[in-house]
Amino acid sequence: MVEEKKPGNETLVDPTVEDMLLHALELVPIALDKARTITCFSSRWRVIISRLEKIPTCLSDFSSHPCFSKNALCKEQLQAVLQTLKEAIELANVCVQEKQEGKLKMQSDLDSLSAKIHLSLRDCGLLMKTDVLGEVTQSIQVRELLARLQIGHLESKRKVLEQLVEVMKDDEKAVITALVRTNVASLVQLMTATSLSVRENAVTVICSLAESEKCENWLVSENALPPLVRLLESGSQVAKEKAVITLQRLSYSSETSRLIVGHGGVSPLIKICKTGDSVSQAASACTLKNISSVPEVRQNLAEEGIVKLMINLLNCEVLMGSKEYAAECLQNLTNSNEALRRLVVSENGIQTLLAYLDGPLPQEAGVMAIRNLVGSVSVETYFKIVPSLVHVLESGSTAAKQAAASTLCRIATSNETKRMIGESGCIPLLIRMLEGKENGAREAAAQAIASLVTVPRNCREVKRDEKGVMSLVMLLEPSPSNSAKKYAVLVLAALCSSKKCKKQMVSGGAVGYLNKLEELEVPGSKKLLERIEKGKLKSFFSR
């Protein structure tokens, strides 16, 4: 038949890129001529004609690239253009001969054709913009993969994502280096694809990218948060886990935390924290902890039930990491909101936190949460808190010990509580802290001792400690970084009535330190110096 020899039906065996380009340029006028003679479905054909008219210019720009004949992407793109042109000619023939099976089906076919032409034009433009049509190297291969995410149909993108996941397992750095913002935008869009595997692989890649500061900013600006929240709500187990880990990494930014709340992320995070596996639960708890560091959203969190959730996490047999996040979250929630403090107390939060602190290596967050709550409980409750603080001073991290000493200062508000603290055995532990390396810990310990020695019993205990006076004298060192010196002056002033202690101060070099502190106008230093030197004079004349 004559029809078989028309250009629209020619088949080239293993054509070159140049052959395919010429063939496409031959088909465009054929498709246009046929389309312009059609009288039915005129509005749809007008759109198709306007898009067909853009193809020659698009292909001319495309073929002008120096690596046009070397890159596989060019050949694949031309194959797609050729297929679309052939489909246009076939549909035009059907319309001219009025052999369509039905009006609705033809309308659907024409809409599909119009979308394919638009996709081909867009993809050609993207390939030029993404700068991947270069010589084939490892880096170009990665960039080519990333470019493929932006072109073609969902099935081709599914295959590309599978390849990208494998590449990232071997060389994640190469992918992040090659990444540009438009690639991130494509990945974000693929998180909402109809295909389950595409959604899972897209969020898997994004989860890895979220570790990079460069990609983190792009993910937020390309609106990745709404699809991530939707995956938390209705994604597969794999998608939920990757989504919550991604949100965990992104939520360290206060601004991003606010956006997560605004996109409705709190409720699904709380649900995962209650019912998820250990990895998802820990990531969710950490995300909620990060969000709770933003003061203005704390009330929103409370209304979603976060206080009870975090207290339950501390009570349950879960990963220790999840418990630490729960303690940090409670610390944040109780930091400046009295209503939330009362809520934590009413939900049995004090007892739960104390039980957590009684573990083998108590951490700072739990102690800080207790510190925040001290002003919201009765004095009777102090008698339950202090033994746990003593345990922290014995077994906690340096930061936890500092927090415990600071908490004791808040509890030591009356002679009754000061005596109770002294009787708990914490004074020798506080004195040991004076020898530590961390300035903050030394200051907190010195401040706690200064608040306790106003009670005679506690003062006698400091005097009896063989390291007490000398450790305090060493804290008189006048360096600006030594913030403990003002409290050391207060404690030594309380001990100065003892001849033995005064003698220890002199032998430890207190006079030299105090002379410098007097010049710096440290409160109490002048009076303490006078008392010590007065004692020295009395000792001299009594010989």
C-alpha positions, 0 to 999 in steps of 0.5 A: 500500500502507498500509505506504508511508504509515507514518512509517518510510517517509516521504521529505521533499524538502529537509527543514529541520533542524527537520523532520528532528528531528521525523521522528527523534522520530516514528521512535524510538517506532515502532522501539522498539514493533517491537523490543519485540515480537521474540522471536528474537535477544533479547540483541542486541535488548535492547542495541539497545532500550537504545540506542534509548531514549537517542536522544530525550534525546540529540536534545533536548540536541542541538537546544537549542544556539542554532546548531542550525538554522544549522550543517551538522554538525547536519543531517548528524548528523540524517541519520545518525540518521534512516538508522539509525532506518529501518534499525532499523525494517526489521530489526525488520520482518524479525525479526517476520515471520521473513524473515531470510536466515540466522542469521549474517547477521542477527546481523551486521546487528544488531551493525552496527545496534547499533554505528551507534546507539552511533556516533550517540549518541557523535557527538552528544555530541562535537559538543556538547563540542567547541564547534564548533556556533557561527556560521560563521567561518574559525576555526569552519570549521577547528574544524568540520573537526577535529570531523568527524575524531571523528564518522562513518565512515572514508570521511567521515573520509578526505574530511575529512583531505584537506580538512584537509591542504589547509587546513594548506598555506594556514593551518597556524597557524589549524589549530593554534590551533583544535586541542584535545586530542581532535582530536589523539587522533582523528588518532592513531587514524587513523594505524592506519586500514585505509585507506592514504590515511587513514594517509598524510594523518593522519601528514602532518597530525601531522608538521606539528603536531609542530612546535608545542610545544602539540601535541608534548606532546599527541601523546606523551600521546595515545600517538602513538609506537606507531603512528608506529613501526609506520608506520616498519616497514610504512608506505608511502614517504610515511607512512615519511617523515612518521613519521620526520620527526615522530619527529625533532621529538619526540625532542628531549625526553629522555623521548620518546627513552626512549619511542621506544626502549621502543616498539621504534623504534630498529631501524626507524630504523636500517633507514631510515638504511641504505636510505631516501631522503636526506630520510628518512635525514637525519631518521632520523640526527637522531632516532638522534642525539637518542636517543643523548643519553640515557645509559641507552639508549646500550648499547641503541643499540650492540647494534642496530649504531648505531656501525658505521652512523654510521661508515658514514654519515661515509664515504658520499656522503650529505647533509652534514646526515646526516654532521653528525648521525652525528658528533654521535651518535658524540660522544654515544656516546663521551661517558662509556662506555669500552666504546663508545669502544673499539668506535668505535676498533675500527670504524675510527672515528678514521680516519673522523672525521679524514677528516670533519674534513679537509673544508672547514668542520669542525664541533664534533661531529666534534672532540668525538668525537675529544676523547672518544676521545683517552684510548682510543688510543695515543700513536702515534695522536696523531701522526695526530690533531694535523694534523687539529686544526691544520686545524680551528684554521685552517678550523673554526667557532668552536665547532670551534676551541674543541673542537680547543684543548681536545683539544690539552690532552688530548693534551699529556700529555708533553714528547714530545707537547707538542713534536710539537704545537708543531712542527705549527704550531698555536701561532700559531693558538691565539694568534689565538684569544686575540683572539676574541669568545667567552670559551669559545674564548679560555679553551680557547686559553689553557689549551692554550698554558699546557700547551704552554709548559712545553717550552722550544721552545714557549715561545720560539715564543710569545715570538717571536709579535708578538701573543702577549704583548699578547693574553695581557695583555688576558686578565688583565682581572679581569671575572668572565666572563673565565675565561681569566685564570688561564691567561693568568697561567700563560703570562705567568709562563713568558714572564717570564724574557724582558726583552723580554716583561716590558717588553711586559707592563708597557707593556700594563698588566699591573701594573694588571690583576695588582694586581686579580687579586691582590685576587681571589686568582687563583693565580699572580698575586701571584708574577707581579706581584712578578717584573714589579715586580722587573724594573722596579726593576732597570731603574730602578737601572741607569739 
